[in-house]
């Protein structure tokens, strides 16, 4: 009951304090420019946003974000990341998503982001959405996330002293959208890359297309210097046991985690933090970005003030580039595709609104050091021994 009351109070406070939104209404402008439509990470996050009373429509407003005059509205659908892996969950999610887009269009939105686990909800090209809403621009946001993620990786490797000496790097979920972008980036820098995942067919295709080794069993990987987590799939989650298998003797394991929900969760991190260095990745910072209610709203997304997910930032920057800077060429791009050309365009759009990587954090707390040397073997509490990276 208290959770429901607090969630309702938050929404009322956002509505009352959104002075820019009130000005838009009074001046006849579109209420929103960008609709950020997302599933929830898990049921716990659902309780934060809705308490024990789910919206009848299956979706409702979340945080309100502004970027240099662009108005973005998060719209949460009542589907968890786990439910999206089921047929029934995907059918419900598609219904809620289409309904949410219809609502956003009526409020004036011209750009829609398929955020979090909804990215492939309508296939690899979003044909159904584009047919239903021909006047809307849809993006999955991963060109922006990949751009920022690769910068995060370069920064972490440099600060950990791994730019030289051919470090061994493990990419979890290497065949996914971000995993593929990361693999290409690392190979361009001539690093030794191993790909891991549960999908043997997709792994085989990666091995054919890229000069990497692949594995579906943690025991086949050996010791590595770095793990880049591009998936939260249960079969590829880090835990205390496989962290100890992967890290080198008297060395901490560098973990760069872009997954949402986090691959290496906070509970496991607390057990293993003296033997790993973990960094949040793929997020965006801009001094021109703000949330209605500031840190109260950003914390609802597990983010710091003036920080947004890379995909959120892409959708806002796209609108700014197209409708504020009149770069209409961007309307002709397929933003369901993640490639070098699209990333270059997004990098330009980011620069125009001062979007960069935020200060490096681990669960929103500063990463104190990237020094990998350590002396002691890890002591794994029994509670941290759960399934993961076993297929």
N, C-alpha and C positions, 0 to 999 in steps of 0.2 A: 504493500500500500504506500509506504513512504517513497519507494523508488518511483512509482507511478506519479506521485505528487511532485517529486523533484524534477522529473523529466518534463512534466507539463509546465511547471514554473519556469524552467529553462527556456522553453519555446515561447512562452508569453513574454519573458524578459527580452529575448532576442527581437521579437516583433516590436515591442515598445521602444527599444533602444536603437533600432535600425533607422537612424535619421536619414541616411542616404536613400534607403528604400522608401521612406515617406515622401521625400523630395521627388523621387521618380514617379510615384503615384500622382502627386499633386501637379506635376509638370507634364503628365501625359506620356512619359517614357515607358518602355518595356519594364516590367517588374524585375525580370531577370534576363541576363544575356546567355548564361551558360548553366545547363542542368547537369549536375554531377550525380549520376544514378549508381548506387552501389548496394551490394548485399552487405550483411553484417558478418563479422569474423566468426562469432559463435553466439550461443544463447546468453552468455554473460554480458556481451556487448549489447544484445537486444534488450536486456533488462535495464542497462544504463540509459538507453534511448527511449524505451517505451514502458519501463516498469513491468507490471504484470498484465497490462491492458494493451494488446496489440491493436493497431489501427484497422478499422473495418475494410479499408481499401487495400490493405496489404502493403502500404507504403506511406511515409510521411516525411516532413521536412526535418533536415538536420542542420548543420552549421551553415551560416551565411558568410561568404568570403568575398572580399573586394581586392582587385588588383589594378591599380592605376586607372580607376574609372569603370572597370569591367565588373559586373555583378554576377557572382556565382552562387548557386544554391545546391547544397547537398540534399539529395532525396534518397532516403534509405528504404529498401524493400525488405520485407520480413522473411528473408531466406538466408540461412547460414552457408558458409563456404562448404561445409560437409554435405548439406542438403543439395547443393548444386551439383554434386557428383552422382545424384540419383535421377532417374528418369522423371519421377513425379515432381521432384524438387525443381528440375529445369522447366517443366511445363508450367508450374505455378510462377516461377521467376519470370518467364517470358510474358505471361499475362500481366503481372504486376509492372514489369518494365515498360511494356507498350502503353499501359494506362498512365504511367508516370511521364512518359514522353508526351502523350496527348495533353496532359495537364501543363507541362512545361511550355509546350508550343502556344497554348492559350495565354500564357503569362508573358510571351514575347521571346522566349529563348530561341537562339539560332544555332547554338553548338551544344551537342550532347556527348557526355563522356560515359562510356561503358567501363565503370571502375571496378577494382578488386577482381573478384572471380566471375564477373559478368562478361569479361572481354570476348570470350568465344561462345557466349550464350546463343548468338544468332549466326554461328558459323565463322569461317575464316574471312568472309568478305562483307558480312552484315547485309546481304542482299535483301532480306525480308524487311529490315528496318528502313533501308534506303527506298524501297518500293512504297512502304506505307507513309513515309515522311520525306518526300522528295525535296522539300525546301529546307531541310535540316542538315547540318554537317555533323557526322558522327566520327568519333575517334576512340581508340582504345587506350590512348595515352602512353603507350610503351616506347615510342620514339623519345619522348621526354624523359621517361624513367631510365631508359638505356643510356641516354646521353649523360645524365647525372651519375648513374651507377658506374660507368666506365671512368669518370673523373674520380669518384670515390675510391675505386680500385687502384688507380694510378697513385693517388695520394697515400693510401694505406701501404702499398708496396714500397714506395719511396721512403716513407717514415719508418718502416720496419727494416730498412736496409736490404730489401729483396729485389731491387732493380737490376742487380748483377748476380752472377753465380747460378743462373738457370734454376730458380726455385720451382718446385713441383706444386702445381695448383689443381685442386679438385673442384669441379663444377657440379653441384647437385641440381638435377633437372636441366641438364645441358641441352636437351632437345626442345625445351620450351621457348617461348618468344624471347624472354630476357636471357635465358641460358645460351641460346644460339648467338645472340648479339655479343654476349660476354666472351664466348668461345672465339668468335671471329676477332674480337679486340685483342685477346691474349695471344692468339696465334700471330697476329700482325706484329706483336712485340716479341715474337719468337720465344715464348715461354713453353714449358713442358706441361701440357694439359691432359688431365684425365676426366672423362665424363662419367657420371653415375646417374642411374634411374632405374625404375622398375619396368619400363616399357622396352622390351628387348628389340622389337622391330625398329622403334625410333632410335635406339642406341646404335643399332647396326647401320642405319642410314647416316647417322652422325659420323660413324667411323669410316664410311665410304666417302663422305663429302669433305671431311676435315682430317688433318694429320694429328689425331688424338687417339689415345687408348681409352677403352670403355670398360665398365664393370657393372655387374648387378649384385655383387657380393662384396661387402666391406672387407672381407679377408683377402680379396684379390688386389686391393689397392696399394697396400704398403704404407709407408710413411710419407706425409706431405707437409708442406710449409703453410699452405693457405687453403681454406675452404670457402667457396663462394656459393651461398645458398640461394638458389633462384626458385625454390619450390617449398611448399609446406606440406606436401604429400606425406602421409603417415609412413610410407615405406622409405622415405629419404630424410627422416628427421635425425638430427644429431642428438646423441645422449651421452651420458658419462662414459659408458663402456667404449663406444666407438671413437670418442674424442681421444681416449687414451691409446687406442689402436692406431689412430691416424697421426698423432703428434710425434715429433722426433724427440729422442732422448735429451732431457735437460733443455727442451725448447717449448715455448708456448705455441699453441696453434692459433694462427690468425684467421678469424671467421668474419666474413663480410656478408651480412644477412639483409637481403632485400625482400624476403618473403613476407607476405601478409596473409594470415597471422605469421608471426615470426617462426622460422624453422627451429632455431635454438631458443626455446621459450625461457622466460625469466626465472622460473623455478630451477631449471637445469643449469642455467647460467650461474645462479648463486652457489650451487654445489661445486662448479668447476672453474670459477672465475680466477683462481690463482694459477691456472694452467692454460688459459685461453685469453686472447684479446678479441673482443667482439665489437663490431661497428655496425650501427644502423646504416642503411644505404639507400640510394635512389630517391631521396627527398630533396625538396627545393626550398631555397630561402630568397626572399626579396624584401628590401626595406619598404617597397610599395605595396606589400601584401598585408592585409589585416582581416581579422575575424570580428564579427559583431559579438560583443562581450569579451573580446580579447582572449586571454589565456583560459578563461572558463570554457569557451567553445573549442579552442585548439586541444585542450586536455581531453575533451570528449572523444577526439580522434587519436589520442595518444601522441600528440605532436606539441612542439613548442610554439609560442607565438611567432608569427611571421614565417612559419615553416608549413609547407604543404607537401602532400605526396607528389612525386614527379608527374604522375598522370593528371592530377588535379591542375598542376601548374601548366601542363601542355594545353589543356582545354581552355584555360583562361588566357594564355598567351596567344593561342590561335585566334580567338575572338578579337583580341586587341590588334593583332597584326592585320587581320582581314578588314575589320570594321572601323578601327581607329586610324590605322596607317594605310588602309586601302590597298593592301597587298592581296588582290583577288585571285592571284595565281594559286594561292593555298586552297582555294575552293575546289580546284581540279585534282588535288592529290587524294589518293586512297589512304586514309589514316588508319585503316585496318592492317596495313602493311608496315613492317618495321624494317627499314633498310637505311643504307648510308645517305641516300639522297634526302629522305624525309628527316633523318636526324640532323642533317646540315641545315635544313630549313627551320627546324625547331630550335636549333642552337642560335640562329639569327633572331628568331622571335623571342627567345629567352633574354638575349642580350638587350633587346629594346625595352624590356621591363625590369632590367637589373636582377634577373634570376640567376643564382649561382648555387653551389652546394652549401649547405649549412655547416656550422662548426661540427666536427665529428663527435658523435655521441654513441652511447650504448644504453638503450632503453631511456633515452632523453637525458642521460647524465654524461658529462664530458669524458671522452677517452683520455685518461691521464697520461698514458705512455703507449708507444708501439714497440717497446723493447721486448724481444722474443726470448731472451735468455732467462732460464730459471733453473733451480737446483734440485727441487724435490719431486718425487713421484706423486701423482695425484691419489688421493684417498677417496674412493667413490662410495658415498653413502648408499645404502640399499634402496632408498626411495628414488634415486635417480636412474635406476636400472629399468628402463621401459623400452618397449619395442621401437625400432627405427633403423633405417639403413639395412634391413634384412629382407631379402626377397626370395 
